Amino acid sequence: MRPFRLTIFILVGVLYASAFGKDWIARSIELTINGRFDQARALIEPFKLQTDSALQAYFYDASVLNSRMSYLENDRDGRAFIEDLDSVLALSQRSVAKHRIDQARLYFYRGSALGYKAFYQGKHGQWLDALRNGMRSVSDLHKAVELDSSLWDAYLGIGVYQYWKSTKLKFLLWTPFVSDTRDKGIENILKAVNHPCYSQYMAMHQLVYILLNYGDFDQAWYYAQKVRAAFPDSPFMRWAYAHSLYKMHRNRQAIRAYSQILDSLSMDNPNWLICHLRLAELFSRLKDKKECKKHLTVIFGANKDSYPQGISRRVWDKAGELEKNCAQY
């Protein structure tokens, strides 16, 4: 699992619902956060056939698929994901909102669906479409909070977009055309974190990676501990916790955290490979040649072609560098 995904709304689709109550949406959120993707989809599927819940059902199914693709670092669910998003967009266009609150929620669903689509298109090199849908997405989310300022979940999507847009375009910040909205992005994410809304913990999850990128390690670590305590079995929260330790160079603690993750992974999961790489790097930092080489041997002994090409290339390149470093001590 990568330290962060350049996504406007990574996992935001599992946010907007009753907060871990008894209803089907709440249960699907809990299952998704804990990595039980097939169970979440099976729960959601019947609601696609019901008129009053179809829009939400397609939206949350897309959320599950996005989360699974993110976790497994592949695009196997890509076609179903896009089909779900197209259904959300079509249904949101046909829906009639009688009240401001209902209209705000339609903007939220449509904006989040467009955000998902923008991320997916950007990942596949469709930059113009990604930019267009990204702008439409954040416009819809702004409309949502204009109609209902207490729709705290929408602030997460807005904030994530604001932060990563500025980060990835930082080479243009000196121009009058691109402003630095990183602080504003963090401020908006904190609105979701600091209010009892449904996206509170996933906002914290995003904030961990953003604050690490921003350089505020103390606050990142604070939120990493909170999400790990709230969802100790969640693969997403466990990675955020381990990555925080890694970035702070708390090497021995990070080794324990990644070792625990590794114990839960099968060899066919790309994160198994990434975990071994991270452990090799941590032992390299400690100049523990024996343990470093042990994990490098596992990597070089794996079938490179059985993993996504981008991941295997990145892992093997980094492992080669570590092997050279290892030879020096």
N, C-alpha and C positions, 0 to 999 in steps of 0.2 A: 504494500500500500504506500503510495507516495506521501511525502510529508504534507503536501496540500495539493489539491487539484484546482487549476485555474478555471473555476466554474462560478458563474453568477449565483447559482443556487444549489450548491452541493447539498443534498439531503433536505433541502427546504421543503420538498414535497411531503415529507413525513411530519410536517409541523402542524398544519392548521386543522385542528380537530379538538375534541374534548380531551382534556389532559388526563390520559391514562385511567379513564373510567371504565364502564362496562360495555359501551357501545362498540360496534364493529370497527369504526375508524380508529378509536383509541387503541383497540387491541392490535390492529394492523401496524400502528406506529410502534408499539412496544416490540412486536415481533421483528420489525425491520431494523430498529436500532440495535437489537440483540443478534442480528445477522441470520434470522430464521426466515429467509426470503420466500421459500416455497410455501410455508404455512401462511405467511401474510397474503400471498397471492390467492391461495385457495379460499381464504376468508373473504377477500374482496370480490372475487369473480361473480357470485350470484347477484350482487348489487348493481352490476352493469346492466342487468335486465330490467331493473326497476326505474320507472320514469323519474321519480323524485330523488333518486340517489345516483343516477348514471354518471352525471358530470363528476361528482366527487369520487366515484368508484374508478373511473378512468384516470383521474388525476392521481389518486393514491397508488394505483397499480403502476403508473409511470414512475412514481416516486420509489417504489420498491425496486423496479428494474434499474433505475438510475443508481440506486444504492448498491445493488448487486454488481453492476458493471464497474462501479468505482472500486468496490472491494476486491473483485477478482481481476481487475485491470484488463478487461476485455470488452468486446462489443457484440457478444453473442446475442444479447437481447435488443440490439439496436433497432431492428425492424419493428418488433412489438412495441418498443418504447416510442418510436415516432408515430405509430398507429394510435397509441393511447393519447399522445399529445394532440394529434389532429382531431381526435374525437372530443377532447376537452375544448379545443378552440371552436369547433363547429357547434357544440352544445352551448357554449357560453355566448356565442353570437345569436343563437335562437332563443335563449332564455330571456324572459321579461321580468325585470325587477320592479316591484311595486313600491319599495321603500329604499331610502338612502343606504341603510345597513345592508340590504340585499344587493344593491348595486355595488357597494364596496367589496363584497365578497366575490361577485362576478369578476370585478377588476383584479382582485387578488388571484383567483384561479387562472384567469387568462394571462395575467402578467407573469405568474410563476411558470406556466406552460411555455410561454415564449422564451423565458429565461433558460429553461431546460433545453429548448430547441437551439438557442443561440450557442450555448456551451457545446452541445453535440456537433453543431455545424463548424464551430471554431476548431474543435479537435480534429475534424476531418478536412481542414483546409478551406472550408467554404467561408472565407473571411467576410465578404460583403454581406452575405445572408446573415452571418452571425452578428455583425455590427448592427444591421438593420433590426433584427429581432431583439437584440440586447437593448437597444434604445427604446423600442416599443414596449419591452418588458418593464423597464424601470419607469417609463411614463405611466403605464397602467398601475403600477404599485404606488406611485405618487398620487394618482387619482383615488386609489383605494383609501389612503390615509387622509386625503382631503375630505372624503365623504364620511369617514369614521376614524378620527384621530386616535381612538383606543384600539385600533387593529394592530397591535404590537408586532404580530408575526410578520407583517409586511415590511416593517422597518429592518428586519434582518436581511431580506433580499436587497433592499435599497442600499444598506450599509455595506454588504459584501461587494456589491457592484461598484460602489464608490471607491472602496479601498483598493481592490485589485485593478480597477481601471487606471488609477493613478500610479500604482506600483509598476504595472507593465508598460505604461507610457511615460515613465519618469524621465526618459531622455528628451521628452518634449516639454517638460514642466517650465523650462525657461521661456517658452514662447507664450504669447498672449492667448493662444487658442486652447491650451490645455491647463487646467488649474489643478492644484494639489488638493484632493478631497479625501486624503487618507484619514485625517483627524475627524472629519465629518462622518466618514464611514464608520469609524470606531464608535463615535457618539451614537449613531443610529442603531448599531448592533447592541450597544449597551441599553437601549430602550427596551429591547426584547429580553435582555438578560435581567434587567432590574424590575421588571413587571411580571406578575403571576400569569403569564400567557403560555400558550401551548408550545411555543418554540424555545422556551427559556433554556433548556439544556443543550439543544442543538446550536443555539446562539453562542453559548459558552464554548461548545466544541469548535465552532468556527473561529471564535475569538482567540483560542489557544494558538492556532496557526498564524493568525493575523498579528497577534502581539509578539510572537517569536520573530516574525518577519520584520516587524516594526522595531524590535530591539528591546522591548519591555519584558524581560525574562521573568521578573518577579511576579508580575500580574498574570503572565501566561501560565506559570507554574501554579498559581492560586486556582485558576479555573481548571487546569488539567487535573488537579486533585479532586475538585468538586465533581467533575463529570465522571471520573473513575469511581468515586465513591457511590454516585447515584446509579451507575450502570456497570457494575464490576465485570459482567460477562459480555459486554458490548465490544465487538472488535474495533469499532470506530473510536470508542472512548479509551480503550487500552492502547491503541496506537498513538493517540494524542498524548497520553500520559508518558509513554516510552519516548516519543519524539521530543517532548519537552526536556526530559533528562538528557537525552543525546545532545540537544542543542546547547544545554547549559554545561556540558562536559562533566556531568555527574556520572562518570563512566561506570563505576561499579553498580550503582543503582540502575543505570540504563541496561546493563548486562542482565540483571535480574528481571527487569521488565520485559525485555525482548526474549529472554529465555522462556518466560511464562507464555508469551504469545506463541513462540515456536512450538511449544508442547501441544498447542491446540490446533496446529495446522497439519494438513496432509501434504505430501510431496508434490501433488499436482496443482496445489494452490501457488500462484506466483509470489504470494507474500511469504511463503516458506523460503524461497530463494532470497528475497529481499531481507528477510530476517537473518539469514546466515551471513549475508554481506554486511549488515549493520553490526552484527556481533564480531565479525572479523575486524572491522574498522575500530570498534571499541577496544578490542584486545590489542590492536596495533597501537592505539594511543597509550596503552599501559605498557607497551613494549614486551608484551607476553607473546613471544614468537610461537611457542608451542600451540597455544589456543587459537591464535590468529591463523596459523597454517591449517589447523584442524578444520576450521570453517571454510577456508579457501579450497581445501581438498574436496569438501562436500560440493561446493559450487562447481568446480571444474569437472567433477565426476557426474554431474547431472546432465540430462539430455537437453542441450541448448534449444533444440528445435521444438520441444514440447511446451515452451513458454512463449508468450507474445513477443514478437521480434524486438519491439522497442525496449521492453524490460530486459530481455536476455542480453541485448547489446550493451545497455547501460550497466547491468550487473557485471558482465564479463570484463568490460573496460575498467571499471572501478576495481574489480578483483585483481586484474593484472597490475594496476598501480600499487595495490596493497602488497602483492607478492614481492614486488621490487623493494618496497619499503621494509618488508619483513627481512629481506636478505641482508639489510644493512645493520641489523643488531642481533 
